[in-house]
Amino acid sequence: MKKTTTIILCSTILGSVWNPAKSQFSLTGQLRTRTEVRDGLGNLVVQGSSKAAFTSQRTRLVFGYKWDRLTFGASLQDVRVWGQDASSITNNDGNRLMLHEAWADLTLANIADTTIRFKMFDQMSIKIGRQELIYDDSRLIGNLDWLQQARRHDMVLLKTVHHGWQVDLGYAFNQNADAFGTTNTSYVPGNLPAYTKNSLGVLVPVPSGIIPLAAGGNAANNSSPNGTSVFANPVSTNGATQQYKSFTSLYVSKKFNQTKFSFLFFNDNFGKYKLDSIGNAATGYVYGRRFVSSGASDNYDYSGAQHRYTYGLMINHVLGNASGFGKIAIQAAYYKQSGTNRDGLDLDAYHYTVAATYQKGKFSFTPGYDVLSGNDAVAPSGKDNRFDPLYGTPHKFWGYMDYFYAGTGSPTGGLNNAYFKIKYTSNQFTIGADFHNFSLSKNMKKADGTIIDKQLGHEVDLQLNYSMNKFTNIELGYSIMSATASMPFAKAQATSDAVAASYRKTGNWFYAMLKFTPDFLYTKPVAIR
């Protein structure tokens, strides 16, 4: 009898806590598979190359809890490609299970909560831990959800809302070891490959304290400090070659009637390094960026950091309404970058965008134009004029095929992007077509000094999205890139016309993505008869 009473009591308590209608818990999942057929995604491929096909998968378990003034969230994530692991693996194969998010958000002020005496602001909270950071349209700061691994930051975020004003202040400071003997704040950016190829093409371990300049291959267009050739690299973006040491962010927004103003300030700082090489002519050199002093003989000053500043304003304004003539949403933004880049060169760059979306019924039409400044090879300014779009979602803005500002590199001459988007949206279906015309913002040259044509190519992106039910979504996409002869030069794939001619100027890409997002505590409403 006592045992039965205990079971009933425990069941009652658990039932009241986990009741979805009253619960302070949330438990959701995500399984997202994406099958792709690539034939020129990100970069042009050599004539005669075969297509590549694979399936990647992201699996997440997302837990949330709220009690009084505390909100807690954690997201456990596993990312892998089907077949990346053998059916039976060893400990040497490592793992790809990671903690995507784990944060706590403590409320400091809430005007609606009578138990909180602090009334200076309508709302204030502090969010601490690993978290996604998303502002505006994710142009410069976003979670990069398209990538299976996505993006997150280890940081603290102070969030304030008062009289319609939103003010967020964030700070992050990175180290990748807490071992005894670690002195000052020397920082080697993490996520380095375990092995790289040296100048002889031999696979060797990555030397301690060094980020290799490339995975392998020789190139004569770069030189190391001692005059030997080093590996060529396409120009990367955000943290692709060097994770930030620290950052301070400030975001301020306010909506006045149908107009929203938002200001962003982002200061990210990068560790100082010097170009270095390990090895000898007989065994091969590994060239790279050394971030930590190798000993007393190293007279380079690694203290301090390179400071980059990005700041600007975005305006969103809405005219009309969807039931009348139609709704027009206008967006305009301008951002500047100053300070120094990751390599210590003075920075003076800009990015502006303007777009107008007309929506009538289930259809919307969006013409727009983006400019990201670049370095002019004909009239160099002596500064780095190439704008780096920080930690946003380039896939969303500069073509689904990720030719620009993604992991495949981007032109030193910047980018002009004129586009037109059409979308049809119903209760279950979304069909879209995007048209892009890409060109260089500034002049670029070939190795022989000839100026290349600024026109880079056209891209068409087609998407079909179908919501099968509350927790199941299917997305299909097809994209085609029609590039000009300038594209291989702009993407650092070629230094001569002969090499450029070896690349096929048309790229194709298809993907099919299945997304399952169950809410494990969801109870389907039952109709009362």
C-alpha positions as CSV (number, residue, x, y, z in Angstrom):
1,M,0.0,0.0,0.0
2,K,2.8,2.3,0.9
3,K,4.6,1.5,-2.3
4,T,1.5,2.2,-4.4
5,T,0.9,5.5,-2.6
6,T,4.5,6.5,-3.4
7,I,4.2,5.6,-7.1
8,I,0.9,7.6,-7.3
9,L,2.5,10.6,-5.6
10,C,5.6,10.6,-7.8
11,S,3.4,10.2,-11.0
12,T,1.3,13.2,-9.9
13,I,4.3,15.4,-9.2
14,L,6.0,14.4,-12.5
15,G,2.8,14.9,-14.4
16,S,2.3,18.4,-13.0
17,V,5.8,19.4,-13.8
18,W,5.9,17.9,-17.4
19,N,2.4,18.9,-18.3
20,P,3.0,20.8,-21.7
21,A,0.2,23.2,-20.9
22,K,1.8,24.3,-17.6
23,S,5.3,23.0,-18.0
24,Q,8.5,25.0,-17.4
25,F,10.4,22.5,-19.4
26,S,10.8,22.2,-23.2
27,L,12.4,19.4,-25.0
28,T,12.7,19.4,-28.8
29,G,14.8,17.7,-31.4
30,Q,16.0,18.1,-34.9
31,L,17.2,15.6,-37.5
32,R,18.2,17.3,-40.7
33,T,19.6,15.4,-43.7
34,R,20.8,17.1,-46.8
35,T,21.6,15.2,-50.0
36,E,23.7,17.2,-52.5
37,V,24.9,16.7,-56.0
38,R,27.7,19.1,-56.6
39,D,29.2,20.1,-60.0
40,G,30.7,23.5,-59.5
41,L,29.5,24.6,-56.1
42,G,31.6,27.3,-54.5
43,N,34.3,27.2,-57.2
44,L,34.4,26.3,-60.9
45,V,35.6,22.8,-61.6
46,V,38.2,21.6,-64.2
47,Q,36.9,20.4,-67.5
48,G,36.0,16.7,-67.5
49,S,35.5,16.6,-63.7
50,S,32.8,14.2,-62.4
51,K,30.0,15.2,-60.1
52,A,30.2,14.7,-56.3
53,A,27.3,13.4,-54.3
54,F,26.9,12.9,-50.5
55,T,24.5,13.2,-47.6
56,S,25.2,15.2,-44.5
57,Q,23.2,15.0,-41.3
58,R,22.7,17.3,-38.3
59,T,21.1,15.9,-35.1
60,R,20.1,18.1,-32.2
61,L,18.5,17.7,-28.8
62,V,17.4,21.0,-27.4
63,F,16.5,21.4,-23.8
64,G,14.9,24.5,-22.2
65,Y,13.9,25.3,-18.6
66,K,12.3,28.4,-17.0
67,W,11.8,29.0,-13.3
68,D,11.0,32.4,-11.8
69,R,13.7,34.8,-13.2
70,L,16.0,32.1,-14.7
71,T,15.9,30.7,-18.2
72,F,18.2,27.9,-19.1
73,G,18.9,26.4,-22.5
74,A,21.2,23.7,-23.9
75,S,21.6,22.2,-27.4
76,L,23.5,19.0,-28.0
77,Q,24.5,18.6,-31.6
78,D,26.1,15.9,-33.8
79,V,27.2,16.7,-37.4
80,R,28.6,14.1,-39.8
81,V,28.5,12.9,-43.4
82,W,26.9,9.5,-44.1
83,G,29.8,7.0,-44.4
84,Q,32.3,9.4,-42.7
85,D,32.6,6.7,-40.0
86,A,33.0,3.1,-40.7
87,S,30.3,0.7,-39.4
88,S,32.7,-0.1,-36.6
89,I,35.1,2.7,-35.5
90,T,38.0,2.8,-33.1
91,N,39.0,5.4,-30.5
92,N,41.5,6.9,-32.9
93,D,38.7,8.0,-35.2
94,G,37.7,10.7,-32.8
95,N,34.1,12.1,-32.6
96,R,32.0,14.9,-33.9
97,L,29.5,15.2,-31.0
98,M,29.6,18.7,-29.7
99,L,27.7,21.1,-27.5
100,H,26.1,23.7,-29.8
101,E,24.6,25.8,-27.1
102,A,24.5,25.9,-23.3
103,W,23.5,29.1,-21.6
104,A,21.6,30.7,-18.7
105,D,19.6,33.9,-18.9
106,L,19.0,35.6,-15.6
107,T,16.3,38.4,-15.4
108,L,17.6,41.5,-13.6
109,A,14.6,43.7,-14.3
110,N,11.0,43.2,-15.5
111,I,8.4,45.9,-15.1
112,A,5.6,43.3,-15.2
113,D,7.1,41.4,-12.2
114,T,6.1,43.0,-8.9
115,T,8.6,40.9,-7.0
116,I,11.5,42.6,-8.7
117,R,12.2,46.0,-7.1
118,F,14.7,47.2,-9.7
119,K,12.5,49.3,-12.0
120,M,15.1,51.4,-13.9
121,F,14.4,49.5,-17.1
122,D,11.4,47.7,-18.5
123,Q,13.4,44.5,-18.9
124,M,17.0,43.5,-18.4
125,S,18.7,40.2,-18.3
126,I,22.2,38.7,-18.6
127,K,22.8,35.7,-20.8
128,I,25.9,33.7,-20.1
129,G,27.5,30.8,-22.0
130,R,27.6,29.3,-25.4
131,Q,24.9,30.9,-27.5
132,E,23.8,31.9,-31.0
133,L,23.9,35.6,-31.8
134,I,21.5,37.0,-34.4
135,Y,20.8,40.6,-35.4
136,D,18.5,42.1,-38.1
137,D,18.6,39.9,-41.2
138,S,21.7,38.0,-40.2
139,R,23.7,39.9,-42.8
140,L,26.7,40.6,-40.5
141,I,25.8,38.7,-37.3
142,G,23.8,35.5,-37.5
143,N,23.7,31.8,-36.6
144,L,24.7,30.6,-40.1
145,D,22.0,27.9,-39.8
146,W,22.4,26.8,-43.4
147,L,25.7,25.1,-42.4
148,Q,25.0,21.8,-40.6
149,Q,27.5,22.9,-37.9
150,A,26.0,26.4,-37.6
151,R,27.7,29.1,-35.6
152,R,27.7,30.1,-31.9
153,H,29.8,32.1,-29.5
154,D,31.2,31.6,-26.0
155,M,30.2,35.0,-24.5
156,V,28.2,37.1,-22.0
157,L,25.3,39.2,-23.3
158,L,23.6,42.0,-21.3
159,K,20.1,42.6,-22.8
160,T,18.0,45.7,-22.0
161,V,14.6,46.8,-23.3
162,H,13.2,50.2,-22.2
163,H,10.3,52.2,-23.8
164,G,10.7,50.3,-27.0
165,W,14.5,50.7,-27.2
166,Q,16.5,47.5,-27.4
167,V,20.2,47.7,-26.2
168,D,22.4,44.6,-26.2
169,L,26.0,44.6,-25.0
170,G,28.1,41.5,-25.6
171,Y,31.6,40.4,-24.8
172,A,33.7,37.3,-25.6
173,F,37.3,36.4,-24.7
174,N,38.9,33.2,-26.1
175,Q,41.5,30.9,-24.8
176,N,42.0,27.3,-25.9
177,A,43.8,25.9,-22.9
178,D,43.7,26.3,-19.1
179,A,46.8,24.2,-18.5
180,F,49.5,24.9,-15.9
181,G,52.3,26.9,-17.4
182,T,50.2,28.9,-19.7
183,T,51.3,32.5,-19.4
184,N,49.9,35.9,-20.5
185,T,47.1,35.6,-23.1
186,S,48.9,34.0,-26.0
187,Y,46.3,32.4,-28.2
188,V,46.5,30.0,-31.1
189,P,43.1,30.0,-32.8
190,G,41.4,26.6,-32.4
191,N,39.9,24.1,-34.8
192,L,43.3,23.5,-36.6
193,P,43.8,20.4,-38.8
194,A,45.9,17.7,-37.2
195,Y,48.0,17.3,-40.4
196,T,49.0,19.4,-43.4
197,K,51.2,18.9,-46.5
198,N,54.6,20.4,-46.6
199,S,56.4,22.0,-49.6
200,L,57.3,18.5,-50.8
201,G,53.6,17.4,-50.7
202,V,54.2,15.1,-47.7
203,L,51.5,14.9,-45.0
204,V,53.0,16.0,-41.7
205,P,51.7,17.0,-38.3
206,V,50.9,20.7,-37.9
207,P,53.7,22.3,-35.8
208,S,52.8,23.6,-32.4
209,G,51.8,27.3,-32.4
210,I,51.4,27.5,-36.1
211,I,48.4,27.8,-38.5
212,P,49.5,26.3,-41.8
213,L,49.0,28.6,-44.8
214,A,47.5,25.9,-47.0
215,A,46.8,22.2,-47.1
216,G,49.5,21.7,-49.8
217,G,50.8,22.5,-53.2
218,N,53.4,25.1,-54.3
219,A,52.9,28.6,-55.6
220,A,55.4,31.2,-56.7
221,N,53.2,34.2,-56.2
222,N,53.8,34.4,-52.4
223,S,57.0,34.6,-50.4
224,S,57.9,33.7,-46.9
225,P,60.3,36.0,-44.9
226,N,63.3,34.0,-46.0
227,G,62.4,34.3,-49.7
228,T,61.2,30.7,-50.4
229,S,57.9,30.1,-52.1
230,V,54.8,29.5,-49.9
231,F,51.4,28.2,-50.6
232,A,48.7,30.5,-52.2
233,N,45.4,31.0,-50.5
234,P,42.1,32.5,-51.6
235,V,41.0,35.5,-49.6
236,S,38.9,34.2,-46.7
237,T,36.2,35.8,-44.6
238,N,35.4,36.2,-40.8
239,G,37.1,33.4,-38.8
240,A,38.0,31.1,-41.7
241,T,41.8,31.4,-41.1
242,Q,41.9,33.0,-37.7
243,Q,39.4,32.8,-34.9
244,Y,39.0,36.1,-33.0
245,K,40.8,36.5,-29.7
246,S,38.0,38.7,-28.2
247,F,35.1,40.9,-29.3
248,T,32.8,43.6,-27.9
249,S,29.4,44.1,-29.5
250,L,26.7,46.8,-29.2
251,Y,23.3,46.6,-30.8
252,V,20.7,49.3,-30.5
253,S,17.3,49.3,-32.2
254,K,14.0,51.2,-32.0
255,K,10.8,51.0,-34.0
256,F,8.9,54.2,-34.7
257,N,5.5,53.4,-36.2
258,Q,6.3,51.5,-39.4
259,T,10.1,52.3,-39.4
260,K,12.7,50.4,-37.5
261,F,16.2,51.8,-37.0
262,S,19.0,49.5,-35.8
263,F,22.7,50.4,-35.1
264,L,25.4,47.8,-34.9
265,F,29.0,48.2,-33.5
266,F,31.3,45.2,-33.5
267,N,34.9,45.2,-32.4
268,D,36.7,41.9,-33.0
269,N,40.3,41.5,-32.0
270,F,42.9,39.1,-33.4
271,G,46.1,37.7,-32.0
272,K,49.4,39.0,-33.5
273,Y,51.5,36.6,-35.5
274,K,54.5,36.4,-37.8
275,L,55.1,34.4,-40.9
276,D,57.3,31.4,-40.1
277,S,58.5,28.1,-41.5
278,I,59.4,24.8,-39.9
279,G,61.6,22.2,-41.6
280,N,64.4,22.2,-44.2
281,A,64.9,21.8,-47.9
282,A,65.6,18.1,-47.6
283,T,62.5,17.1,-45.6
284,G,60.2,19.9,-46.7
285,Y,59.0,23.2,-45.2
286,V,55.7,23.9,-43.4
287,Y,54.8,27.5,-43.8
288,G,52.4,29.2,-41.6
289,R,51.4,31.9,-39.1
290,R,53.1,31.6,-35.7
291,F,51.0,33.0,-32.8
292,V,53.1,32.0,-29.9
293,S,56.8,32.7,-29.3
294,S,58.9,29.6,-29.9
295,G,61.7,30.6,-27.5
296,A,64.2,33.2,-26.3
297,S,65.6,33.6,-29.9
298,D,62.2,34.8,-31.1
299,N,62.3,38.6,-30.8
300,Y,58.8,39.1,-32.2
301,D,56.3,40.9,-30.0
302,Y,53.2,38.8,-29.7
303,S,51.5,40.9,-27.1
304,G,48.4,43.0,-27.8
305,A,46.1,42.3,-30.7
306,Q,44.9,43.7,-34.1
307,H,41.7,45.6,-33.5
308,R,38.9,45.7,-36.2
309,Y,35.9,47.9,-35.9
310,T,32.6,47.5,-37.8
311,Y,29.7,49.9,-37.4
312,G,26.7,51.1,-39.3
313,L,22.9,51.6,-39.5
314,M,20.1,49.6,-41.0
315,I,16.6,51.0,-41.7
316,N,13.5,49.0,-42.4
317,H,10.3,50.7,-43.4
318,V,6.9,49.3,-44.4
319,L,4.3,51.0,-46.7
320,G,0.8,49.9,-47.4
321,N,-0.8,46.6,-46.4
322,A,-1.1,43.2,-48.1
323,S,-4.9,43.4,-48.3
324,G,-5.0,46.7,-50.2
325,F,-2.7,47.8,-53.0
326,G,0.0,45.6,-51.4
327,K,2.7,45.9,-48.9
328,I,6.2,47.4,-49.7
329,A,9.0,46.7,-47.3
330,I,12.1,48.9,-47.9
331,Q,15.5,48.0,-46.4
332,A,18.6,50.1,-46.6
333,A,21.9,49.7,-44.7
334,Y,25.4,51.1,-44.6
335,Y,28.4,49.8,-42.7
336,K,32.0,50.9,-42.3
337,Q,35.1,49.0,-41.2
338,S,38.2,50.6,-39.7
339,G,41.1,49.8,-37.4
340,T,43.3,47.0,-38.7
341,N,42.6,43.7,-40.3
342,R,43.8,40.3,-38.9
343,D,47.2,40.8,-40.6
344,G,47.8,44.3,-39.1
345,L,47.1,46.3,-42.2
346,D,45.1,49.6,-41.8
347,L,41.5,49.0,-42.7
348,D,39.1,51.3,-44.6
349,A,36.1,49.4,-46.1
350,Y,32.4,49.7,-46.5
351,H,29.3,47.8,-47.4
352,Y,25.9,49.1,-48.4
353,T,22.7,47.5,-49.5
354,V,19.2,48.6,-50.6
355,A,16.2,46.4,-51.4
356,A,12.4,46.8,-51.7
357,T,10.0,43.8,-51.3
358,Y,6.5,44.2,-52.8
359,Q,4.0,41.7,-51.4
360,K,0.5,41.2,-52.8
361,G,-1.4,38.1,-51.7
362,K,0.8,35.1,-51.9
363,F,3.4,36.6,-54.1
364,S,6.4,38.8,-53.3
365,F,8.9,40.5,-55.6
366,T,12.3,41.8,-54.3
367,P,14.8,43.9,-56.4
368,G,18.0,44.8,-54.6
369,Y,21.6,45.8,-54.9
370,D,24.6,45.1,-52.6
371,V,28.1,46.6,-52.7
372,L,31.0,45.2,-50.7
373,S,34.1,47.3,-51.2
374,G,37.4,45.8,-52.3
375,N,41.1,46.6,-53.1
376,D,41.8,48.3,-56.4
377,A,44.7,46.7,-58.2
378,V,45.0,49.7,-60.5
379,A,45.0,52.4,-57.9
380,P,45.9,50.9,-54.5
381,S,45.2,53.1,-51.5
382,G,47.9,51.6,-49.2
383,K,45.1,50.3,-46.9
384,D,42.9,47.2,-46.9
385,N,39.7,48.3,-48.6
386,R,38.1,44.9,-48.7
387,F,34.9,44.6,-46.5
388,D,34.6,41.5,-44.5
389,P,30.9,40.6,-43.7
390,L,31.8,39.4,-40.2
391,Y,29.9,36.4,-38.7
392,G,26.7,36.5,-40.8
393,T,25.0,34.2,-43.2
394,P,26.5,34.8,-46.7
395,H,24.5,31.9,-48.2
396,K,21.3,33.9,-47.7
397,F,22.5,37.0,-49.6
398,W,25.3,36.3,-52.1
399,G,24.0,33.3,-54.0
400,Y,23.1,29.8,-52.8
401,M,26.1,28.4,-54.5
402,D,28.5,30.1,-52.0
403,Y,31.0,31.6,-54.4
404,F,31.4,34.7,-52.3
405,Y,32.3,35.3,-48.6
406,A,31.9,31.7,-47.7
407,G,34.5,29.0,-47.1
408,T,35.5,29.0,-50.7
409,G,37.1,32.5,-50.5
410,S,36.1,35.7,-52.1
411,P,37.6,38.3,-54.5
412,T,40.0,40.9,-53.2
413,G,38.3,43.3,-55.5
414,G,35.0,43.2,-53.6
415,L,31.6,42.5,-55.0
416,N,28.6,44.1,-56.6
417,N,25.4,42.0,-56.5
418,A,22.3,43.1,-58.4
419,Y,19.5,40.7,-57.7
420,F,15.8,40.0,-58.2
421,K,13.8,37.5,-56.1
422,I,10.3,36.1,-56.7
423,K,8.5,34.0,-54.0
424,Y,5.1,32.3,-53.8
425,T,3.9,31.3,-50.3
426,S,0.9,29.3,-49.3
427,N,-0.1,27.4,-46.2
428,Q,2.1,24.4,-47.0
429,F,4.3,25.4,-50.0
430,T,6.9,28.1,-50.7
431,I,8.4,28.4,-54.2
432,G,11.2,30.9,-54.9
433,A,13.5,31.9,-57.7
434,D,16.5,34.2,-57.2
435,F,18.5,35.9,-60.0
436,H,21.9,37.4,-59.3
437,N,24.3,39.4,-61.4
438,F,27.8,39.4,-59.9
439,S,30.6,41.8,-60.7
440,L,33.8,43.1,-59.1
441,S,33.5,46.3,-57.1
442,K,37.2,47.3,-57.9
443,N,39.8,46.3,-60.5
444,M,41.8,43.0,-60.3
445,K,44.8,42.0,-62.4
446,K,46.2,38.8,-63.8
447,A,49.7,37.7,-63.0
448,D,51.0,39.5,-66.1
449,G,49.4,42.8,-65.1
450,T,46.4,42.6,-67.4
451,I,43.2,44.0,-65.9
452,I,40.4,41.4,-65.9
453,D,36.8,42.3,-66.9
454,K,34.7,43.1,-63.8
455,Q,31.8,41.0,-64.9
456,L,31.9,37.6,-63.0
457,G,28.7,35.8,-63.9
458,H,25.0,35.1,-63.3
459,E,23.4,32.8,-60.9
460,V,19.9,31.4,-60.7
461,D,18.6,29.7,-57.5
462,L,15.4,27.8,-57.4
463,Q,13.8,26.5,-54.2
464,L,10.7,24.5,-53.2
465,N,9.7,24.2,-49.5
466,Y,6.9,21.9,-48.4
467,S,5.6,21.6,-44.8
468,M,4.2,18.1,-44.6
469,N,3.0,18.5,-41.0
470,K,3.9,20.4,-37.8
471,F,7.2,18.6,-37.4
472,T,8.2,17.6,-40.9
473,N,9.6,19.8,-43.7
474,I,11.0,19.0,-47.2
475,E,13.1,21.4,-49.1
476,L,14.4,21.0,-52.7
477,G,16.8,23.4,-54.5
478,Y,18.6,23.7,-57.8
479,S,21.2,26.4,-58.7
480,I,23.2,27.2,-61.8
481,M,26.2,29.5,-62.1
482,S,27.1,30.9,-65.5
483,A,30.5,32.4,-65.0
484,T,32.7,34.6,-67.2
485,A,36.4,34.1,-67.9
486,S,37.1,36.5,-65.0
487,M,35.8,34.2,-62.3
488,P,38.9,31.8,-62.1
489,F,41.1,34.9,-61.6
490,A,38.8,36.6,-59.1
491,K,38.6,33.3,-57.0
492,A,42.4,32.8,-57.2
493,Q,42.0,29.6,-59.1
494,A,44.1,30.8,-62.1
495,T,47.0,33.1,-62.7
496,S,47.1,32.7,-66.5
497,D,44.7,32.4,-69.4
498,A,45.7,28.9,-70.1
499,V,44.9,27.8,-66.6
500,A,41.6,29.8,-66.6
501,A,40.6,28.0,-69.8
502,S,40.8,24.7,-68.2
503,Y,37.9,25.5,-65.9
504,R,34.3,24.8,-67.0
505,K,32.4,28.1,-66.8
506,T,29.0,26.5,-65.8
507,G,28.4,25.1,-62.3
508,N,25.3,23.2,-61.2
509,W,24.1,22.2,-57.8
510,F,21.1,20.2,-56.5
511,Y,20.0,19.4,-52.9
512,A,17.2,17.7,-51.1
513,M,16.8,18.4,-47.4
514,L,14.5,16.6,-44.9
515,K,14.0,18.3,-41.6
516,F,12.3,16.7,-38.6
517,T,11.7,18.9,-35.6
518,P,9.7,17.0,-33.0
519,D,8.4,18.6,-29.8
520,F,8.6,15.7,-27.3
521,L,6.3,17.4,-24.8
522,Y,3.7,18.4,-27.4
523,T,0.2,17.0,-27.0
524,K,-2.1,17.2,-30.0
525,P,-5.3,19.1,-29.2
526,V,-8.4,16.8,-28.9
527,A,-11.7,18.2,-30.1
528,I,-14.4,18.2,-27.5
529,R,-17.6,16.8,-29.0
